[in-house]
Amino acid sequence: MKAASNSTMARLLNISFWVLIALYAAALFIWAVGTLGWFGQERDPLSALFLVPLGLPWTIFSTGAPDAVLPWIGGLAPIVNIALLRWLMLRYLP
């Protein structure tokens, strides 16, 4: 089996980086619409549910955190994954 070339890996990392950013933006928008009641929507406490899978595994590690910071961890955890993916792109690709 032929190994993936560097340009193929760079393209894959670049696509996954931008897809993750787009999914994070969409999840933040859904959270804002559901939490703040934009566009006539009823307020829904489960609107942040789409942020949780984007922030894995950091959301799992936050089980012992105080209740006051859990929404912040859930909302900001996907940024850690985006930053790690960007670091991989800068570190290992030309």
The 8 nearest C-alpha neighbors of each residue, nearest first, counted from 0:
[[1, 2, 3, 4, 7, 5, 8, 6],
 [0, 2, 3, 4, 7, 5, 8, 6],
 [3, 1, 4, 0, 5, 7, 8, 6],
 [4, 2, 7, 1, 5, 8, 6, 0],
 [3, 5, 7, 6, 2, 8, 9, 1],
 [4, 6, 8, 7, 9, 3, 92, 93],
 [5, 7, 9, 8, 4, 10, 3, 11],
 [8, 6, 10, 4, 9, 5, 11, 3],
 [9, 7, 11, 5, 6, 10, 12, 4],
 [8, 10, 6, 12, 7, 11, 13, 5],
 [9, 11, 13, 7, 8, 12, 6, 14],
 [12, 10, 8, 14, 13, 9, 15, 7],
 [13, 11, 15, 9, 14, 10, 16, 8],
 [12, 14, 10, 16, 11, 15, 9, 17],
 [15, 13, 11, 17, 16, 12, 18, 10],
 [14, 16, 18, 12, 17, 13, 19, 11],
 [17, 15, 13, 19, 14, 18, 12, 20],
 [16, 18, 20, 14, 19, 15, 21, 13],
 [19, 17, 15, 21, 20, 16, 14, 22],
 [20, 18, 22, 16, 17, 21, 15, 23],
 [19, 21, 17, 23, 18, 22, 24, 16],
 [20, 22, 18, 24, 23, 19, 17, 25],
 [23, 21, 25, 19, 24, 20, 26, 18],
 [22, 24, 20, 26, 21, 25, 19, 27],
 [25, 23, 21, 27, 22, 26, 20, 28],
 [24, 26, 22, 28, 23, 27, 21, 29],
 [25, 27, 23, 29, 28, 24, 49, 50],
 [28, 26, 30, 24, 25, 29, 23, 31],
 [27, 29, 25, 31, 30, 26, 32, 24],
 [30, 28, 26, 32, 31, 27, 33, 25],
 [29, 31, 46, 47, 27, 33, 28, 32],
 [32, 30, 28, 34, 29, 33, 35, 27],
 [33, 31, 37, 29, 36, 30, 35, 34],
 [34, 32, 43, 46, 42, 30, 36, 31],
 [33, 35, 31, 42, 36, 32, 43, 30],
 [36, 34, 31, 32, 37, 33, 42, 30],
 [35, 37, 40, 42, 32, 33, 41, 34],
 [36, 38, 32, 39, 35, 40, 33, 31],
 [39, 37, 40, 36, 32, 41, 35, 33],
 [38, 40, 37, 36, 41, 32, 42, 33],
 [41, 39, 36, 38, 37, 42, 33, 32],
 [40, 42, 36, 43, 39, 33, 37, 34],
 [41, 43, 36, 33, 34, 40, 35, 44],
 [42, 44, 33, 45, 46, 34, 41, 36],
 [45, 43, 46, 34, 42, 47, 33, 48],
 [46, 44, 47, 43, 48, 33, 30, 34],
 [45, 47, 30, 33, 48, 44, 43, 29],
 [48, 46, 30, 45, 49, 50, 44, 51],
 [47, 49, 46, 50, 45, 51, 52, 30],
 [50, 48, 47, 26, 51, 52, 46, 53],
 [49, 51, 53, 48, 47, 26, 52, 74],
 [50, 52, 54, 53, 49, 48, 73, 58],
 [53, 51, 55, 54, 50, 49, 48, 58],
 [52, 54, 77, 50, 51, 55, 23, 49],
 [55, 53, 77, 76, 51, 52, 58, 57],
 [56, 54, 57, 52, 58, 53, 51, 59],
 [55, 57, 59, 58, 54, 60, 52, 76],
 [58, 56, 55, 60, 59, 54, 76, 61],
 [57, 59, 61, 55, 60, 56, 54, 73],
 [58, 60, 56, 57, 61, 62, 55, 54],
 [59, 61, 57, 58, 62, 56, 63, 55],
 [60, 62, 58, 64, 59, 63, 57, 72],
 [61, 63, 64, 60, 59, 58, 69, 65],
 [64, 62, 61, 65, 60, 66, 69, 59],
 [63, 65, 61, 62, 66, 69, 68, 67],
 [66, 64, 67, 68, 63, 69, 62, 61],
 [65, 67, 69, 68, 64, 70, 63, 62],
 [66, 68, 65, 69, 70, 71, 64, 72],
 [67, 69, 71, 66, 70, 65, 72, 64],
 [68, 70, 72, 66, 71, 67, 73, 64],
 [71, 69, 73, 72, 68, 74, 67, 66],
 [72, 70, 74, 68, 69, 73, 75, 67],
 [71, 73, 69, 75, 74, 70, 76, 68],
 [74, 72, 70, 71, 76, 75, 58, 51],
 [73, 75, 71, 72, 76, 70, 50, 77],
 [74, 76, 72, 78, 77, 73, 71, 79],
 [75, 77, 54, 78, 79, 73, 72, 74],
 [78, 76, 54, 80, 53, 79, 75, 81],
 [77, 79, 81, 76, 80, 75, 82, 54],
 [80, 78, 82, 77, 76, 81, 83, 75],
 [79, 81, 83, 77, 78, 82, 84, 54],
 [80, 82, 78, 84, 79, 83, 85, 77],
 [81, 83, 85, 79, 80, 84, 78, 86],
 [84, 82, 86, 80, 85, 81, 79, 87],
 [83, 85, 87, 81, 86, 82, 80, 88],
 [86, 84, 88, 82, 87, 83, 81, 89],
 [85, 87, 83, 89, 88, 84, 90, 82],
 [88, 86, 84, 90, 85, 89, 91, 83],
 [87, 89, 85, 86, 92, 90, 91, 84],
 [90, 88, 86, 87, 92, 91, 85, 93],
 [91, 89, 87, 88, 86, 92, 93, 85],
 [92, 90, 87, 88, 89, 93, 86, 9],
 [91, 93, 88, 89, 90, 9, 5, 87],
 [92, 91, 89, 90, 88, 9, 5, 6]]
